[in-house]
Amino acid sequence: MLGGGGLVAANVYASATEDGSGTDAQTRSAAAATIDCPDVGNKLTEVPEKARGDVDKELATLDQQVAEAYRQLQSATPEQRQDSGYTDENVMKPLKEKRSETLDRIGNAMDQAGQRPDGLDSMADCSMRTWQNGGQDNGQNGDGQGDGQNGDDQNGQNGQDGNGDQQGGNGGQAGNGPVAADFVDITKVAPNVQAKPQNSNNASTGSFTTNCGVNANKNFNSDNVIAAPGVTNGAHHTHDYVGNQKINAFSSNDNFLQGGTSCDNKDDLSSYYWPVVRLQDGTQEFDQNNDGGGKEGNVGKILTPVQAEIKYVGNPTSKVVAMPQFLRIITGDAKTTTNGLANANAHWSCTGFEDKVQLTEQYPLCPQGSKVVRTFAFQSCWDGRNIDSANHRTHDAFVDPKTGACPNGFQAIPQLTERIVYDIPTPTIENGQVKNPYAVDSFPEQLHKPATDHNDFISITTGGLADKIADCINSGRDCGAGGGGDQGSGGDDQGSGGGATEQPSEQPSDQPSDEPTAQPTEDPTTPPAGDDNGNGNAGNDGSGKGNGDNGSGKGDNGGSDDQTAQPPATQTQQPSDDDPTMSSTTDPEVYASAKAKASKSAAAGAEQGGSGNDDDNGDGSVQAQGTGGNGSVVGNQAEPQGGDLAETGTTLWPAAAGTVLLIGGLFLLTRTRRRY
């Protein structure tokens, strides 16, 4: 009886320490932790040109120091991580000392150029930031982290409760994310896409599409020539590159034009690059032991997109001016986990849901037959003078989300939009942990959060292409690959009549080659929505005769969206057995956050695609908004609400056994009393 009662009591106690999804006490007690340091580069809005090279290198050194400190934190035992004395003495104090020295060098470089900034010394101190028990933030350096986020610091990191594996509680194949709370079933998210500003009489309503492939030749590096020029591995994560084929940390305006291009239009030498997406299925990638890869927690199988649409669109209130040569734009923020969402511009969705749901703070779990989609709507206002700025932000701006107008002192340029589609097996949530998750590459301390997604662009054109793009957009035509107007040079097998694209069922260009191209290191408004489930308007294979907004290509589940008809769901990424070659050893407006739906009928309706709300240009209905999030995510909404019988049995068998022993003991005691 005592033994049985003990088993029952122990099992009841263990159940009480679990969260609602079955996570055991050991996992739950391990908080997700990272290192939070002030983002010096983001705050240096004015840096003298003479000092900019030295400052950029020192800013890259600050990133390297944080990455090293985070690796040291990850290598510590759970007991050491929980010991504030150990972390202060062995991680935080040495980090502060290194940052102080680096900040002093930044100050000296700017002082010599005649403009030393105030307050540099105050940015040396960093803190440990942890999330535990449903997203409670236990960090001590959170000032300014809640700006533009409805007052809730970091939105509780989507209710992250420390669910993860045994590698520090941060989840993921490398122990630094993602976790179960970073995913949500998109069919259970309420529609959150905002209406677009209405076009005025002076609107520029045309578009220009360019086809630059999907990086099938595996052109990767972990440099960032915009944010960290001249610094190897300045990004600390791996990028896909399409367009210009010779971009790395050591590229410059002097040699951009010699890079060649993957674009069909050979006048388009622009560089389009973004962090790769990986499937964390245990695969040991070619960069498993490299900087930017496995050494910094970026692990798993690199996924090749099945589609990458690049399109320039106009402005709802004015004509656009041509982009200047070598203009640089970074959209999004690679450090939102610690910086907050002020500069976030991540958009995650699924085919069939793009006109209804766009996620910033969670990755979507897509229903069967639906693919994962990343979309980017770049800043489309330019100050008219500078091709870059010290913090890579102040020379460009977003339009007003309500009117579509540029801020005073800025003029409208063609808005670059990108739509990148992946065929990814849907992860599963089991016992509070995500199995086979996918995640975007990130700085190691950023924990692979979805909001850290970002995209980079350098405008490089020849043959007057920049003017042709602006003229096409201003005249209201749909030009470029598959459009009805100017083709420029080269064709495109992704026709895009009037803003819709239908790819052929076989895409040799999407298949990685057996011998990836090596790159030697040199020393010198509105994203187009797409939909597998709605009625698309089929373009044709580079013939330049799109069908406008009245196409009739059919999707999988019905609906009426004037959006992109996707290739069949049978397409998959084609990894090569040969290791890709890195080109070198190389960082955006926020959609509404997701809210869980209570209505089963609404969720069912979302699965069926629904009606599209595209305007006459067929550009989709997703609208970029102003800074800051405008919604919060229900914590752990992606997790199952209850287990099946088998799961319940594995959890409660000690209590059942204890009950049997208890009853058996009581029966024996009763028989013994009767006998005597």
Beta strands, then each sheet from edge to edge (+ up, - down):
strand 1: 32-36
strand 2: 127-132
strand 3: 136-137
strand 4: 183-185
strand 5: 207-210
strand 6: 220-221
strand 7: 239-243
strand 8: 271-275
strand 9: 277-279
strand 10: 301-302
strand 11: 307-313
strand 12: 328-332
strand 13: 348-350
strand 14: 363-365
strand 15: 372-377
strand 16: 381-382
strand 17: 396-397
strand 18: 411-412
strand 19: 415-422
strand 20: 428-430
strand 21: 433-435
strand 22: 438-440
strand 23: 454-458
strand 24: 478-480
sheet 1: 1+ 2- 3+
sheet 2: 4+ 14+
sheet 3: 13+ 15- 19+ 11- 5+ 24+
sheet 4: 6+ 7- 8+ 23- 12+
sheet 5: 10+ 9- 22+
sheet 6: 17+ 16- 18+
sheet 7: 20+ 21-
end
